[in-house]
Amino acid sequence: MLSVSIATFTDIFLYAVIVPVIPFALETRAGVAPERVQYWVSLLVAIYGAALLAAAPFCGWFADHTTTRRAPLLLGLLALAGATVMLCVGSSVGVIIAGRILQGVSAAVVWVVGLALLVDTVGEKEIGQAMGYMGLAMSLGILVGPLLGGVVFAAAGYYAVFAMTFGLIGLDIVLRLVLIEKKVARKWTDMDEIPTNDIPSVSDAGDVELRLQQMDSRSKRADTAAHDGQSEGVQAEDHSKSTSLRHRLPPVITLLSSRRLLAGLWGCLVLAGLLTSFDATLPLFVRNTFGWSSTGAGLIFLALVIPTLVSPLIGKLSDRHGPRWFVTAGFVINTPFLVLLRYVTHDSLSQKVLLCALLFFVGLSTTLVFAPISAEITHVVEAKEKKSPGLYGTNGAMAQAYGLFNMAWAGGTLVGPVWAGMVKERAGWGTMAWSLALLSFVTAFPTAVWTGGLITRPVRRSMAQQQNSAPLNAEC
């Protein structure tokens, strides 16, 4: 869990560290006109999301067809290092775009493979709490990235910002090289637990031969029983054909046939859109409204990220009570605070306090969503496999499920910045705020109905139990 959390922190940190830097770097290094900075900032965030969207399904398929999760993680780290080099040396918009594309591909590897590895390690019962720690790592990356990026850029310049990133990548390389997966460790522990007295010696050769004869006799009896039961197998032929057809379908198709999963993916897309909309608009808004530098643009994210420190607790409560009402409450609570952002309009102390307070509650409401909606993907896959054992083969489909999760997240990072940036540029900060609030409120309805399973299913189960118990009560 530690290795996956650090990998997540590294990926998010390298994404977030340039958030307060890129508007200023676009003007001074790439020669972008000041009035076009908002356009390019939104576009660069969207390009990152598009690359993540395109790479996620391939990463999921590749991870489910490899014997180890460590190799894909290392490949993702190499891609991340290459992207960081391009962003560091790039002095034109084209090179910066290429760097963001490669950064999105590396993020797909880290998130898809990392989440699948996390599920392999902790299992279904504690996945919500584990996702909470993942959310905490992501929050720390979002918190520390813009903060250090803004401060270091203002104090030491552009290249000093990337010096931090290369040091963090080096540390991550070491951690991924020493990573030992749970299933690999289990093989060694199982071998160590084999008693030495179970290995037959030469003196036991006669006993071994007798045991082989007994096994051969049991095998012949089993063949006879199988022949006698052949007629029963013919009767179940139609059922087995339909089952085998379902098993031959690609896992992605069977996963997407679940409305519960679709509701979770939609909630994930909206959550990512809400969060990344601030990445594209907040630094420029505080610069234009309050006259803040890159340092202030980084510090403002403190208000948005500090509430996410309770993410592990939310995940633990979600494991105990189910994800439905945490996710629904998060989207509903988020709505009024997003609407109230429209009242931050001018430079004054009260306006700055109001902005920080509103961002704090926006961060708190999104924290209610992240861990439960992330764990929901695991619950859907486990439920399908329990219903149809062997549906996804020996390797399962967990990485492919989280590939879909990352596609949804990428869709949010693609749509959110473009939506927020374009609406802010054409209609203003206030219109952007209430449009995001409307999106959050609408999303609460499908999550309430399908997250954790169809909402009417417990009622139907209770009615069925009452009907079954009615004759017993009559007899009493």
Sine and cosine of phi, psi and omega as CSV:
sin_phi,cos_phi,sin_psi,cos_psi,sin_omega,cos_omega
0.00,0.00,-0.63,0.78,0.00,-1.00
-0.88,0.47,-0.70,0.71,-0.02,-1.00
-0.90,0.44,-0.67,0.75,0.01,-1.00
-0.92,0.39,-0.65,0.76,0.01,-1.00
-0.90,0.44,-0.65,0.76,0.02,-1.00
-0.93,0.37,-0.61,0.79,0.06,-1.00
-0.88,0.47,-0.65,0.76,0.04,-1.00
-0.91,0.42,-0.70,0.72,0.02,-1.00
-0.86,0.51,-0.70,0.72,-0.01,-1.00
-0.87,0.49,-0.73,0.69,-0.02,-1.00
-0.89,0.46,-0.74,0.67,-0.03,-1.00
-0.93,0.36,-0.61,0.79,0.02,-1.00
-0.87,0.49,-0.71,0.71,-0.01,-1.00
-0.94,0.35,-0.44,0.90,0.11,-0.99
-0.96,0.29,-0.68,0.73,-0.15,-0.99
-1.00,0.09,-0.38,0.93,-0.12,-0.99
-0.90,0.43,-0.42,0.91,-0.02,-1.00
-0.99,-0.13,0.04,1.00,-0.01,-1.00
-0.86,0.51,-0.76,0.64,0.04,-1.00
-0.98,0.18,-0.19,0.98,-0.07,-1.00
-1.00,-0.02,-0.60,0.80,-0.17,-0.98
-0.89,0.46,-0.59,0.81,0.04,-1.00
-0.88,0.48,-0.63,0.77,-0.01,-1.00
-0.97,0.25,-0.60,0.80,-0.01,-1.00
-0.93,0.37,-0.56,0.83,0.02,-1.00
-0.89,0.46,-0.61,0.79,0.00,-1.00
-0.96,0.29,-0.73,0.68,-0.16,-0.99
-1.00,0.09,-0.52,0.85,-0.07,-1.00
-0.98,-0.20,-0.65,0.76,-0.06,-1.00
-0.99,-0.13,-0.11,0.99,0.05,-1.00
0.95,0.32,0.48,0.87,0.02,-1.00
-0.98,0.19,0.68,-0.73,0.02,-1.00
-0.91,0.42,0.59,-0.81,-0.05,-1.00
-0.82,0.58,-0.61,0.80,-0.03,-1.00
-0.95,0.30,-0.20,0.98,0.01,-1.00
-0.97,-0.25,0.03,1.00,-0.06,-1.00
-0.91,0.43,-0.71,0.71,0.00,-1.00
-0.85,0.52,-0.64,0.77,0.01,-1.00
-0.88,0.48,-0.73,0.68,-0.07,-1.00
-0.96,0.29,-0.55,0.84,0.07,-1.00
-0.89,0.46,-0.74,0.68,0.03,-1.00
-0.89,0.46,-0.65,0.76,-0.03,-1.00
-0.92,0.40,-0.64,0.77,-0.01,-1.00
-0.91,0.41,-0.63,0.77,0.06,-1.00
-0.91,0.40,-0.63,0.77,0.02,-1.00
-0.92,0.38,-0.60,0.80,0.03,-1.00
-0.89,0.45,-0.65,0.76,0.09,-1.00
-0.84,0.54,-0.72,0.70,0.01,-1.00
-0.91,0.42,-0.62,0.79,0.01,-1.00
-0.90,0.43,-0.66,0.75,0.03,-1.00
-0.91,0.42,-0.65,0.76,0.06,-1.00
-0.89,0.46,-0.65,0.76,0.01,-1.00
-0.89,0.45,-0.68,0.73,-0.05,-1.00
-0.95,0.31,-0.58,0.81,-0.11,-0.99
-1.00,0.08,-0.42,0.91,-0.14,-0.99
-0.85,0.53,-0.75,0.66,-0.04,-1.00
-0.90,0.44,-0.59,0.80,0.04,-1.00
-0.92,0.40,-0.63,0.78,0.04,-1.00
-0.90,0.43,-0.65,0.76,0.03,-1.00
-0.89,0.45,-0.71,0.70,0.02,-1.00
-0.89,0.45,-0.69,0.72,-0.02,-1.00
-0.90,0.44,-0.66,0.75,-0.03,-1.00
-0.92,0.40,-0.58,0.81,0.01,-1.00
-0.97,0.24,-0.20,0.98,-0.01,-1.00
-0.92,-0.40,0.30,0.95,0.10,-0.99
-0.91,-0.41,0.42,-0.91,-0.03,-1.00
-0.99,0.16,-0.25,0.97,-0.03,-1.00
-0.63,-0.77,0.50,-0.86,0.04,-1.00
-1.00,0.02,-0.27,0.96,-0.12,-0.99
-0.93,0.36,-0.65,0.76,-0.04,-1.00
-0.87,0.50,-0.74,0.67,0.07,-1.00
-0.87,0.48,-0.59,0.81,0.03,-1.00
-0.89,0.45,-0.63,0.77,0.03,-1.00
-0.92,0.39,-0.64,0.77,0.06,-1.00
-0.88,0.48,-0.65,0.76,0.05,-1.00
-0.89,0.45,-0.60,0.80,0.03,-1.00
-0.92,0.40,-0.64,0.77,0.05,-1.00
-0.89,0.46,-0.66,0.76,0.06,-1.00
-0.89,0.45,-0.62,0.79,0.03,-1.00
-0.91,0.41,-0.64,0.77,0.04,-1.00
-0.90,0.44,-0.68,0.74,0.04,-1.00
-0.89,0.46,-0.67,0.75,0.02,-1.00
-0.89,0.46,-0.64,0.77,-0.01,-1.00
-0.91,0.42,-0.63,0.78,0.05,-1.00
-0.88,0.47,-0.69,0.72,-0.02,-1.00
-0.90,0.44,-0.67,0.74,0.03,-1.00
-0.93,0.38,-0.52,0.86,-0.01,-1.00
-0.95,0.32,-0.73,0.68,-0.10,-0.99
-1.00,-0.01,-0.22,0.98,-0.08,-1.00
-0.92,0.39,0.76,-0.65,0.04,-1.00
-0.84,-0.54,0.28,0.96,0.05,-1.00
-0.67,-0.74,0.35,-0.94,-0.02,-1.00
-0.89,0.45,-0.60,0.80,-0.02,-1.00
-0.88,0.47,-0.70,0.72,0.01,-1.00
-0.92,0.38,-0.63,0.78,0.02,-1.00
-0.90,0.43,-0.64,0.77,0.05,-1.00
-0.89,0.46,-0.70,0.72,0.02,-1.00
-0.88,0.48,-0.64,0.77,0.04,-1.00
-0.89,0.45,-0.64,0.77,0.02,-1.00
-0.93,0.37,-0.57,0.82,0.05,-1.00
-0.89,0.45,-0.74,0.67,0.01,-1.00
-0.91,0.42,-0.55,0.84,0.06,-1.00
-0.91,0.41,-0.63,0.78,0.05,-1.00
-0.91,0.42,-0.62,0.78,0.04,-1.00
-0.90,0.44,-0.70,0.71,0.01,-1.00
-0.90,0.44,-0.60,0.80,0.04,-1.00
-0.90,0.44,-0.60,0.80,0.04,-1.00
-0.87,0.49,-0.68,0.74,0.00,-1.00
-0.90,0.43,-0.74,0.67,-0.07,-1.00
-0.89,0.46,-0.71,0.70,-0.08,-1.00
-0.96,0.27,-0.72,0.69,-0.05,-1.00
-0.91,0.42,-0.81,0.59,-0.06,-1.00
-0.94,0.33,-0.63,0.78,-0.01,-1.00
-0.89,0.45,-0.69,0.73,0.02,-1.00
-0.92,0.39,-0.63,0.78,0.05,-1.00
-0.90,0.44,-0.66,0.75,0.04,-1.00
-0.89,0.45,-0.61,0.80,0.01,-1.00
-0.90,0.44,-0.68,0.74,0.03,-1.00
-0.91,0.42,-0.65,0.76,0.05,-1.00
-0.85,0.52,-0.53,0.85,-0.12,-0.99
-0.99,0.11,-0.72,0.69,-0.16,-0.99
-0.98,-0.20,-0.38,0.93,-0.03,-1.00
0.99,0.13,0.04,-1.00,-0.13,-0.99
-0.95,0.30,-0.60,0.80,-0.16,-0.99
-0.93,0.38,-0.46,0.89,-0.05,-1.00
-0.90,-0.43,0.27,0.96,-0.10,-1.00
-0.93,0.36,-0.52,0.86,0.01,-1.00
-0.89,0.46,-0.71,0.70,0.03,-1.00
-0.91,0.41,-0.64,0.77,0.04,-1.00
-0.88,0.47,-0.65,0.76,0.06,-1.00
-0.91,0.42,-0.50,0.87,0.09,-1.00
-0.89,0.46,-0.66,0.75,0.06,-1.00
-0.92,0.38,-0.58,0.82,0.11,-0.99
-0.88,0.47,-0.68,0.73,0.05,-1.00
-0.89,0.45,-0.58,0.81,0.05,-1.00
-0.91,0.41,-0.68,0.73,0.05,-1.00
-0.89,0.46,-0.66,0.75,0.05,-1.00
-0.90,0.44,-0.67,0.74,0.00,-1.00
-0.90,0.43,-0.67,0.75,0.03,-1.00
-0.89,0.45,-0.61,0.79,0.06,-1.00
-0.90,0.44,-0.68,0.73,0.04,-1.00
-0.92,0.39,-0.56,0.83,-0.01,-1.00
-0.96,0.29,-0.79,0.61,-0.10,-0.99
-0.97,0.24,-0.55,0.83,-0.05,-1.00
-0.85,0.52,-0.89,0.45,0.01,-1.00
-0.88,0.47,-0.58,0.82,-0.01,-1.00
-0.89,0.45,-0.82,0.57,0.00,-1.00
-0.92,0.38,-0.60,0.80,0.02,-1.00
-0.86,0.51,-0.72,0.69,0.00,-1.00
-0.92,0.38,-0.70,0.72,-0.04,-1.00
-0.92,0.39,-0.74,0.68,-0.04,-1.00
-0.92,0.38,-0.62,0.78,0.03,-1.00
-0.89,0.46,-0.67,0.74,0.00,-1.00
-0.94,0.35,-0.55,0.84,-0.09,-1.00
-1.00,0.00,-0.60,0.80,-0.15,-0.99
-0.78,-0.62,-0.12,0.99,0.08,-1.00
0.98,-0.19,-0.02,-1.00,-0.16,-0.99
-0.91,0.42,-0.74,0.67,-0.10,-1.00
-0.93,0.36,-0.47,0.88,0.04,-1.00
-0.91,0.42,-0.55,0.84,0.05,-1.00
-0.87,0.49,-0.69,0.72,-0.05,-1.00
-0.98,0.21,-0.34,0.94,0.11,-0.99
-0.88,0.47,-0.62,0.78,0.06,-1.00
-0.89,0.46,-0.67,0.74,-0.07,-1.00
-0.91,0.42,-0.63,0.78,0.00,-1.00
-0.92,0.39,-0.58,0.81,0.07,-1.00
-0.90,0.43,-0.66,0.76,0.01,-1.00
-0.92,0.39,-0.62,0.79,0.04,-1.00
-0.89,0.45,-0.65,0.76,0.04,-1.00
-0.87,0.50,-0.68,0.74,0.04,-1.00
-0.89,0.45,-0.66,0.75,-0.02,-1.00
-0.92,0.40,-0.58,0.82,0.06,-1.00
-0.86,0.51,-0.71,0.70,0.00,-1.00
-0.88,0.48,-0.71,0.71,-0.04,-1.00
-0.91,0.41,-0.58,0.81,-0.02,-1.00
-0.97,0.23,-0.45,0.90,0.04,-1.00
-0.95,0.31,-0.53,0.85,-0.01,-1.00
-1.00,-0.05,0.05,1.00,-0.01,-1.00
-0.91,0.42,0.76,-0.65,0.09,-1.00
-0.87,-0.50,0.89,-0.45,-0.03,-1.00
-0.96,0.29,0.43,-0.90,-0.05,-1.00
-0.89,0.45,-0.67,0.74,-0.04,-1.00
-0.94,0.34,-0.48,0.88,0.09,-1.00
-0.95,0.31,-0.68,0.73,0.02,-1.00
-0.90,0.44,-0.55,0.83,-0.02,-1.00
-0.90,0.43,-0.58,0.81,0.02,-1.00
-0.88,0.48,-0.67,0.74,-0.01,-1.00
-0.94,0.33,-0.65,0.76,-0.01,-1.00
-0.93,0.37,-0.59,0.81,0.05,-1.00
-0.90,0.44,-0.62,0.78,0.03,-1.00
-0.92,0.40,-0.61,0.79,-0.01,-1.00
-0.93,0.37,-0.44,0.90,-0.07,-1.00
-0.99,0.10,-0.08,1.00,0.02,-1.00
-0.95,0.32,0.88,-0.47,-0.02,-1.00
-0.91,0.41,0.63,-0.78,-0.01,-1.00
-0.93,0.36,-0.45,0.89,-0.02,-1.00
-0.97,0.25,-0.11,0.99,0.09,-1.00
-0.98,0.18,-0.19,0.98,-0.01,-1.00
-1.00,0.06,0.88,-0.48,-0.09,-1.00
-0.93,0.37,0.63,-0.78,0.06,-1.00
-0.99,-0.11,0.06,-1.00,-0.01,-1.00
-0.90,0.43,-0.58,0.81,-0.04,-1.00
-0.93,0.36,-0.31,0.95,-0.01,-1.00
-1.00,-0.07,0.27,0.96,-0.11,-0.99
-0.88,0.48,-0.62,0.78,0.01,-1.00
-0.90,0.44,-0.67,0.74,0.04,-1.00
-0.89,0.46,-0.63,0.77,0.00,-1.00
-0.89,0.46,-0.68,0.73,0.00,-1.00
-0.90,0.44,-0.64,0.77,0.03,-1.00
-0.89,0.45,-0.65,0.76,0.01,-1.00
-0.91,0.42,-0.61,0.79,0.03,-1.00
-0.90,0.44,-0.65,0.76,0.03,-1.00
-0.90,0.44,-0.66,0.75,0.03,-1.00
-0.90,0.44,-0.66,0.76,0.03,-1.00
-0.90,0.44,-0.61,0.79,0.01,-1.00
-0.92,0.40,-0.63,0.78,0.03,-1.00
-0.90,0.43,-0.69,0.72,0.03,-1.00
-0.90,0.44,-0.60,0.80,0.02,-1.00
-0.89,0.45,-0.65,0.76,0.02,-1.00
-0.90,0.43,-0.66,0.75,0.03,-1.00
-0.90,0.43,-0.60,0.80,0.03,-1.00
-0.91,0.42,-0.62,0.79,0.04,-1.00
-0.90,0.44,-0.65,0.76,0.02,-1.00
-0.90,0.45,-0.68,0.73,0.01,-1.00
-0.91,0.42,-0.62,0.79,0.03,-1.00
-0.90,0.43,-0.61,0.79,0.02,-1.00
-0.92,0.39,-0.63,0.77,0.01,-1.00
-0.92,0.40,-0.52,0.85,-0.03,-1.00
-1.00,-0.02,0.22,0.98,-0.06,-1.00
-0.91,0.41,-0.60,0.80,-0.01,-1.00
-0.90,0.44,-0.58,0.82,0.04,-1.00
-0.92,0.40,-0.57,0.82,0.03,-1.00
-0.92,0.40,-0.55,0.84,0.02,-1.00
-0.90,0.43,-0.60,0.80,-0.01,-1.00
-0.91,0.41,-0.49,0.87,-0.02,-1.00
-1.00,-0.08,0.23,0.97,-0.11,-0.99
-0.90,0.43,-0.68,0.74,-0.03,-1.00
-0.88,0.47,-0.67,0.74,0.01,-1.00
-0.90,0.44,-0.65,0.76,-0.01,-1.00
-0.92,0.38,-0.55,0.84,0.03,-1.00
-0.90,0.43,-0.70,0.71,0.01,-1.00
-0.91,0.41,-0.60,0.80,0.03,-1.00
-0.92,0.39,-0.68,0.74,0.00,-1.00
-0.92,0.40,-0.56,0.83,0.05,-1.00
-0.90,0.44,-0.68,0.74,0.03,-1.00
-0.91,0.42,-0.57,0.82,0.01,-1.00
-0.95,0.31,-0.43,0.90,0.00,-1.00
-0.99,0.17,-0.28,0.96,0.02,-1.00
-0.91,0.40,0.56,-0.83,0.07,-1.00
-0.86,0.52,0.63,-0.78,-0.02,-1.00
-0.82,0.58,-0.56,0.83,-0.02,-1.00
-0.88,0.47,-0.61,0.80,-0.02,-1.00
-0.92,0.39,-0.73,0.68,0.00,-1.00
-0.91,0.41,-0.55,0.84,0.05,-1.00
-0.92,0.39,-0.70,0.71,-0.04,-1.00
-0.95,0.30,-0.18,0.98,0.08,-1.00
-0.98,0.21,-0.12,0.99,-0.01,-1.00
-1.00,-0.01,0.88,-0.48,0.06,-1.00
-0.92,0.40,-0.50,0.87,0.06,-1.00
-0.89,0.45,-0.68,0.73,0.03,-1.00
-0.92,0.38,-0.65,0.76,0.00,-1.00
-0.88,0.47,-0.63,0.78,0.05,-1.00
-0.90,0.44,-0.66,0.75,0.04,-1.00
-0.90,0.43,-0.65,0.76,0.02,-1.00
-0.92,0.40,-0.61,0.79,0.04,-1.00
-0.91,0.42,-0.68,0.73,0.05,-1.00
-0.88,0.48,-0.62,0.78,0.04,-1.00
-0.91,0.42,-0.68,0.73,0.01,-1.00
-0.87,0.49,-0.71,0.70,-0.02,-1.00
-0.92,0.40,-0.68,0.74,0.02,-1.00
-0.86,0.51,-0.73,0.69,0.02,-1.00
-0.90,0.44,-0.63,0.78,0.03,-1.00
-0.89,0.45,-0.65,0.76,0.01,-1.00
-0.90,0.43,-0.69,0.73,-0.04,-1.00
-0.93,0.36,-0.73,0.69,-0.06,-1.00
-0.97,0.26,-0.29,0.96,0.09,-1.00
-0.89,0.46,-0.54,0.84,0.05,-1.00
-0.96,0.28,-0.53,0.85,0.07,-1.00
-0.86,0.51,-0.59,0.81,-0.08,-1.00
-1.00,0.07,-0.39,0.92,-0.14,-0.99
-0.89,-0.47,-0.53,0.85,-0.14,-0.99
-0.91,0.42,-0.71,0.71,0.01,-1.00
-0.85,0.53,-0.68,0.73,0.01,-1.00
-0.95,0.32,-0.55,0.83,0.00,-1.00
-0.90,0.43,-0.72,0.69,-0.02,-1.00
-0.94,0.33,-0.47,0.88,0.06,-1.00
-0.93,0.35,-0.70,0.71,-0.05,-1.00
-0.97,0.23,-0.53,0.85,-0.06,-1.00
-1.00,0.04,-0.70,0.71,-0.08,-1.00
-0.96,-0.28,-0.14,0.99,-0.03,-1.00
0.95,0.30,0.45,0.89,-0.05,-1.00
-0.98,0.22,0.46,-0.89,0.07,-1.00
-1.00,0.06,-0.15,-0.99,0.02,-1.00
-0.90,0.44,-0.49,0.87,0.05,-1.00
-0.90,0.45,-0.74,0.67,0.04,-1.00
-0.90,0.44,-0.60,0.80,0.04,-1.00
-0.90,0.44,-0.51,0.86,0.07,-1.00
-0.98,0.20,-0.64,0.77,-0.05,-1.00
-0.92,0.39,-0.47,0.88,-0.05,-1.00
-0.90,0.44,-0.41,0.91,0.01,-1.00
-0.95,0.32,-0.23,0.97,0.09,-1.00
-0.84,0.54,-0.69,0.72,-0.03,-1.00
-0.89,0.45,-0.53,0.85,-0.04,-1.00
-0.98,0.17,-0.47,0.88,-0.18,-0.98
-0.98,-0.22,-0.50,0.87,-0.06,-1.00
-0.81,0.59,-0.65,0.76,0.00,-1.00
-0.88,0.47,-0.37,0.93,-0.04,-1.00
-0.96,0.28,-0.06,1.00,0.06,-1.00
-0.91,0.41,-0.30,0.95,0.04,-1.00
-1.00,-0.02,0.19,0.98,-0.05,-1.00
-0.85,0.53,-0.68,0.74,0.05,-1.00
-0.86,0.50,-0.59,0.81,0.03,-1.00
-0.91,0.41,-0.68,0.74,0.04,-1.00
-0.88,0.48,-0.67,0.74,0.03,-1.00
-0.88,0.47,-0.65,0.76,0.01,-1.00
-0.91,0.42,-0.68,0.73,0.04,-1.00
-0.91,0.42,-0.57,0.82,0.04,-1.00
-0.92,0.40,-0.64,0.77,0.07,-1.00
-0.87,0.50,-0.54,0.84,-0.09,-1.00
-1.00,0.08,-0.64,0.77,-0.14,-0.99
-0.92,-0.39,-0.03,1.00,-0.01,-1.00
1.00,-0.06,0.42,-0.91,-0.12,-0.99
-1.00,0.05,-0.26,0.97,-0.23,-0.97
-0.82,0.57,-0.83,0.55,-0.16,-0.99
-0.98,0.18,-0.37,0.93,0.13,-0.99
-0.92,0.40,-0.73,0.68,-0.02,-1.00
-0.91,0.42,-0.72,0.69,-0.02,-1.00
-0.89,0.45,-0.71,0.71,0.01,-1.00
-0.89,0.46,-0.61,0.79,0.01,-1.00
-0.87,0.49,-0.72,0.69,-0.01,-1.00
-0.93,0.36,-0.59,0.80,0.00,-1.00
-0.94,0.34,-0.73,0.69,-0.01,-1.00
-0.89,0.45,-0.53,0.85,-0.03,-1.00
-0.90,0.43,-0.49,0.87,-0.16,-0.99
-0.86,0.51,-0.83,0.56,-0.07,-1.00
-0.90,0.43,-0.55,0.83,-0.03,-1.00
-0.95,0.32,-0.54,0.84,0.11,-0.99
-0.92,0.38,-0.64,0.77,0.03,-1.00
-0.88,0.47,-0.67,0.74,-0.07,-1.00
-0.93,0.37,-0.26,0.97,0.06,-1.00
-0.88,0.48,-0.37,0.93,-0.01,-1.00
-0.91,0.41,-0.31,0.95,-0.03,-1.00
-1.00,0.03,0.01,1.00,0.15,-0.99
-1.00,0.02,0.96,-0.27,-0.18,-0.98
-0.76,-0.65,-0.35,0.94,-0.10,-1.00
-0.56,-0.83,0.09,-1.00,-0.10,-1.00
-1.00,-0.01,0.95,-0.31,0.11,-0.99
-0.34,-0.94,0.29,-0.96,-0.02,-1.00
-0.89,0.46,-0.68,0.74,-0.01,-1.00
-0.89,0.46,-0.59,0.80,0.01,-1.00
-0.93,0.37,-0.61,0.79,0.03,-1.00
-0.92,0.39,-0.66,0.75,0.04,-1.00
-0.90,0.43,-0.67,0.74,0.02,-1.00
-0.88,0.48,-0.70,0.72,0.00,-1.00
-0.88,0.48,-0.71,0.70,0.00,-1.00
-0.89,0.45,-0.66,0.75,-0.01,-1.00
-0.91,0.41,-0.68,0.73,-0.01,-1.00
-0.91,0.41,-0.67,0.75,0.02,-1.00
-0.91,0.42,-0.56,0.83,0.04,-1.00
-0.87,0.49,-0.72,0.69,-0.03,-1.00
-0.96,0.28,-0.48,0.87,0.14,-0.99
-0.89,0.45,-0.69,0.73,0.05,-1.00
-0.90,0.44,-0.62,0.79,0.01,-1.00
-0.92,0.40,-0.66,0.75,-0.01,-1.00
-0.93,0.36,-0.61,0.79,0.05,-1.00
-0.94,0.35,-0.45,0.89,0.07,-1.00
-0.91,0.41,-0.56,0.83,0.06,-1.00
-0.90,0.44,-0.36,0.93,-0.10,-1.00
-1.00,-0.08,-0.67,0.74,-0.29,-0.96
-0.87,0.50,-0.85,0.52,-0.07,-1.00
-0.89,0.45,-0.73,0.69,0.02,-1.00
-0.90,0.45,-0.64,0.76,-0.04,-1.00
-0.95,0.31,-0.50,0.87,0.06,-1.00
-0.95,0.32,-0.67,0.74,0.01,-1.00
-0.93,0.36,-0.42,0.91,-0.01,-1.00
-0.86,0.51,-0.54,0.84,0.01,-1.00
-0.88,0.48,-0.69,0.72,0.04,-1.00
-0.88,0.47,-0.69,0.72,-0.03,-1.00
-0.89,0.46,-0.62,0.79,-0.01,-1.00
-0.91,0.42,-0.73,0.69,-0.02,-1.00
-0.90,0.44,-0.70,0.72,0.01,-1.00
-0.89,0.46,-0.64,0.77,0.00,-1.00
-0.91,0.42,-0.65,0.76,0.02,-1.00
-0.92,0.39,-0.62,0.78,0.00,-1.00
-0.94,0.33,-0.54,0.84,0.06,-1.00
-0.94,0.35,-0.59,0.81,0.01,-1.00
-0.95,0.33,-0.63,0.78,-0.01,-1.00
-0.75,-0.66,1.00,0.08,-0.03,-1.00
-0.84,0.54,0.67,-0.74,0.00,-1.00
0.98,0.19,0.16,0.99,-0.05,-1.00
-0.86,0.51,-0.60,0.80,-0.06,-1.00
-0.95,-0.32,0.28,0.96,0.06,-1.00
0.98,0.21,-0.18,-0.98,-0.07,-1.00
-0.96,0.29,-0.50,0.87,-0.04,-1.00
-1.00,0.08,-0.22,0.98,-0.03,-1.00
0.96,0.28,-0.12,-0.99,-0.04,-1.00
-0.70,-0.72,0.40,0.92,-0.08,-1.00
-0.90,0.44,-0.69,0.72,0.00,-1.00
-0.91,0.41,-0.60,0.80,0.03,-1.00
-0.93,0.37,-0.57,0.82,0.07,-1.00
-0.90,0.44,-0.68,0.73,0.03,-1.00
-0.97,0.24,-0.28,0.96,0.21,-0.98
-0.91,0.42,-0.67,0.74,0.09,-1.00
-0.90,0.43,-0.64,0.77,0.06,-1.00
-0.84,0.54,-0.70,0.72,0.00,-1.00
-0.95,0.30,-0.49,0.87,0.13,-0.99
-0.89,0.45,-0.67,0.74,0.04,-1.00
-0.91,0.43,-0.69,0.73,0.04,-1.00
-0.88,0.47,-0.66,0.75,0.01,-1.00
-0.91,0.42,-0.61,0.79,0.06,-1.00
-0.87,0.49,-0.61,0.79,0.06,-1.00
-0.92,0.39,-0.66,0.75,0.02,-1.00
-0.94,0.33,-0.33,0.95,0.07,-1.00
-0.99,0.13,-0.70,0.71,-0.07,-1.00
-0.99,0.16,-0.67,0.74,-0.10,-0.99
-0.83,0.56,-0.81,0.58,-0.01,-1.00
-0.89,0.46,-0.63,0.77,0.01,-1.00
-0.91,0.41,-0.72,0.69,0.03,-1.00
-0.84,0.55,-0.84,0.54,-0.09,-1.00
-0.90,0.44,-0.69,0.72,-0.04,-1.00
-0.91,0.42,-0.71,0.70,-0.03,-1.00
-0.94,0.34,-0.66,0.75,0.02,-1.00
-0.90,0.43,-0.67,0.74,0.03,-1.00
-0.89,0.46,-0.65,0.76,-0.05,-1.00
-0.93,0.36,-0.57,0.82,-0.09,-1.00
-0.99,-0.13,-0.55,0.83,-0.09,-1.00
-0.86,-0.51,-0.17,0.99,0.07,-1.00
0.97,-0.25,0.24,-0.97,-0.03,-1.00
-0.87,0.48,-0.66,0.75,-0.04,-1.00
-0.89,0.45,-0.69,0.72,0.02,-1.00
-0.91,0.42,-0.64,0.77,0.06,-1.00
-0.85,0.52,-0.67,0.74,-0.07,-1.00
-0.90,0.43,-0.75,0.66,-0.06,-1.00
-0.96,0.29,-0.45,0.89,0.06,-1.00
-0.93,0.38,-0.62,0.78,0.08,-1.00
-0.92,0.39,-0.59,0.80,0.03,-1.00
-0.90,0.44,-0.66,0.75,0.03,-1.00
-0.89,0.46,-0.67,0.74,0.03,-1.00
-0.88,0.48,-0.68,0.73,0.00,-1.00
-0.90,0.44,-0.68,0.73,-0.04,-1.00
-0.91,0.41,-0.69,0.73,0.00,-1.00
-0.89,0.45,-0.58,0.82,-0.04,-1.00
-0.92,0.39,-0.39,0.92,-0.01,-1.00
-0.89,0.45,-0.45,0.89,-0.07,-1.00
-0.94,0.33,-0.81,0.59,0.02,-1.00
-0.91,0.42,-0.55,0.84,0.02,-1.00
-0.93,0.37,-0.57,0.82,0.04,-1.00
-0.92,0.38,-0.57,0.82,-0.08,-1.00
-0.98,0.19,-0.68,0.74,-0.20,-0.98
-0.91,-0.40,-0.34,0.94,-0.01,-1.00
-0.90,0.44,0.77,-0.63,-0.06,-1.00
0.99,0.17,0.16,0.99,-0.07,-1.00
0.96,-0.28,0.37,-0.93,-0.02,-1.00
-0.82,0.57,0.75,-0.66,-0.14,-0.99
-0.90,0.43,-0.46,0.89,-0.02,-1.00
-0.99,0.11,-0.15,0.99,-0.07,-1.00
-0.90,0.43,-0.70,0.72,0.06,-1.00
-0.87,0.50,-0.56,0.83,0.01,-1.00
-0.92,0.39,-0.70,0.72,0.03,-1.00
-0.89,0.46,-0.66,0.75,0.00,-1.00
-0.90,0.44,-0.64,0.77,0.01,-1.00
-0.91,0.40,-0.65,0.76,0.03,-1.00
-0.90,0.44,-0.65,0.76,0.02,-1.00
-0.89,0.45,-0.65,0.76,0.02,-1.00
-0.90,0.43,-0.61,0.79,0.03,-1.00
-0.92,0.40,-0.64,0.77,0.02,-1.00
-0.91,0.42,-0.62,0.78,0.01,-1.00
-0.92,0.38,-0.54,0.84,-0.04,-1.00
-1.00,0.08,-0.21,0.98,-0.04,-1.00
-0.87,0.49,-0.74,0.67,0.04,-1.00
-0.87,0.50,-0.59,0.81,0.03,-1.00
-0.90,0.44,-0.66,0.75,0.01,-1.00
-0.91,0.41,-0.59,0.81,0.02,-1.00
-0.91,0.41,-0.63,0.78,0.01,-1.00
-0.91,0.40,-0.56,0.83,0.02,-1.00
-0.93,0.38,0.00,0.00,0.00,0.00
